[in-house]
């Protein structure tokens, strides 16, 4: 490696250390401010032109919020509508009453596996948060688990969603790798599922059982829990007097202040609101896979399956059935939705800051330096593809960037492609792209802030789970490569 490459590696190391210090030291700098400060310092140290640096920060923050922010806002409002209708509470009660607590992590992981087929990681997590929070709150009240029930149920969801997002078509990254390596779609799907199932089991429910008792203090913000799971209600509530009623504020306060939550919306219809975006995204996948690009129906399905459009459709469906079935006035609904956005404002800023950091790392050349160094290593091709994707994803903050760049680097080394080796390489590159998910990834901050974690706790959950997924995925690909 050249001296300049070593210099860029040193800059990356110092940048991550500085970010950790700013957030965790006595300074207690807000993560959004810390991300912007470190982004500026990293760009200057790496030699990025000052005239371009501000544009990188704006492009990174704006692009990330454009991809995630609006969808997150719609997901938050959809979750609030579901909690207001009583649907999430009913699902949680059904799961807790009919399943033993030890089975719940497996059930949540399975649900996330199905939902993760057409959904991006962030979108899938948003859809699952009402269910996770509702079930976890009930388990917490019953004292039925050792450690944090939010970690116990959140970890399997993270494992399933990240595995599907990185390792299996029809997600954009694996599809891009499959095309670049001329891998067969059916074989890649089959190999991907064989690798994904044991990976999800080990990194999900198994790891959750081990880590949950060690993170007993993890509990999301009470207002966020109330927003997604509904305000907690006593078994036999009495009418509060003017002198005894506590002051209410926050996302769950309006519902509580207005009296018991209405339950006029059939649970099936409310649950269908979650399935609407899932079905639309799945139809988009099918259209992209089997329909001709010139097909009008195919174009319409692709548009309807865009995460933003699909989530909007789910929200509008939930809004319609909530207003029609619950008897809530338009003013009540609007006030409830407004409250739902307040609790995610900080999350949106932090996600935008992570996007700015990602873009500066990419534009400053750090990602290219890492790829160049890894390409010169003489190692197994599957391991090489995994390593390049891992390092690029770490430095750029984007799993898709890691997959696309790693594919371009290793494609000339595989010849004409095709066959089992190409499909295994797609899985390995995808697995590499989701490892070491840390402070420059939007998903890291989404998990951290949603579950009310500090930086250390988020590292032991989000970063650890996705790294386990990455390592287990690589191990399965290497194991199957014996038959290639």
Secondary structure, 3 states (H helix, E strand, C coil): CCHHHHHHHHHHHHHHHHHHHHHHCCCCCCHHHHHHHHHHHHHHHCCCCHHHHHHHHHHHHHHHHHHHHHHHHHHHHHHHHHHHHCHHHHHHHHHHHHCCHHHHHHHHHHHHHHHCCCCCHHHHHHHHHHHHHHHHHHHHHHCCCCCCHHHHHHHHHHHHHHHHHHHCCCCHHHHHHHHHCCCCHHHHHHHHHHHHHHHHHHHHHHHHHHHHCCCCCCCCCHHHHHHHHCCCCCCCCCCCCCCCCCCCCCCCHHHHHCCCCCCCCCHHHHHHHHHHHHHHHHHHHHHHHHCCCCCHHHHHHHHHCCHHHHHHHHHHHHHHHHHHHHCCCHHHHHHHHHHHHHCCHHHHHHHHHHHHHHHHHHHCCHHHHHHHHHHCCCCCHHHHHHHHHHHHHHHHCCHHHHHHHHHHHHHHHCCCCCHHHHHHHHHHHHHHHCCCCCCCCHHHHHHHHHCCCCHHHHHHHHHHHHHHHHHHHHHHHHHHHHHC
